[in-house]
Amino acid sequence: MIFVTVGSRNYPFDRLFKKLDELYEDGTLKEKMFAQIGTSTYKPKHYEYKDFISPEEFDEQIKKADIVVSHGASGSIMKALNADKKVIAVTRLEKYGEHINDHQIQNNEAFASNHYVLMADLELENLGDCFKQIKKKNNGLVKWENKDPMAIVNMIDNFIQENWQTNK
C-alpha cells in the first residue's frame, strides 16, 4: 500500500495528485493508495483520499503503508523512516504557489544525498521511475537509524553549509 501525505498547510499540491493519477492511467501504479491531499483542489480519480486526517489516522496509514510519498517536511519524512518505510520525497515549489519558499528542496536533497529517501525531480517527471526503483530489492536506500534526536538537524545543517560554501 502507498500512503501520500502533503501536510495541512494552506497550500495546494495539485500537480502531485494529477501526476499520481497519470501513473495509474499509464499502468505504472497498480497498488492501493491512500492520499491526504490537504487544501489541494484537484480530486484524485484512481485512489482513495481525504483532505485532512487526524494524527491517529496518519500513524495508522504509515503503519499500513509499504511506500510513503511525502512532501519535504522533515517531520513527515522522519515519521515514515522511523517506521522503517520506503520513502519517496516530493518537493513543493514556491513558483506553483505550493509553499511560501523553496526550503523543501534542501530538506529533500539532504535526505536523498544520505540515501535515506528517493527524491523525485522538482517537476515530478521521474516520479514513475522513483516508484519502479523503490520497489527493487537493491534500491540504493540506506536504513535510517535515529539514535540522536539532533541527527536530522545536523544532517540538514551540514548539507546546507556544504552547498552554501560550494555555491558561494
Sequence and secondary structure as in RCSB ss.txt:
>XXXX:A:sequence
MIFVTVGSRNYPFDRLFKKLDELYEDGTLKEKMFAQIGTSTYKPKHYEYKDFISPEEFDEQIKKADIVVSHGASG
SIMKALNADKKVIAVTRLEKYGEHINDHQIQNNEAFASNHYVLMADLELENLGDCFKQIKKKNNGLVKWENKDPM
AIVNMIDNFIQENWQTNK
>XXXX:A:secstr
 EEEE  SSS   HHHHHHHHHHHHTTS  S EEEE TT     SSSEEES   HHHHHHHHHH SEEEEES HH
HHHHHHHTT EEEEE   GGGTSSSSSHHHHHHHHHHHTTSSEE  TT TTHHHHHHHHTSTT         STT
HHHHHHHHHHHHHHHHH 
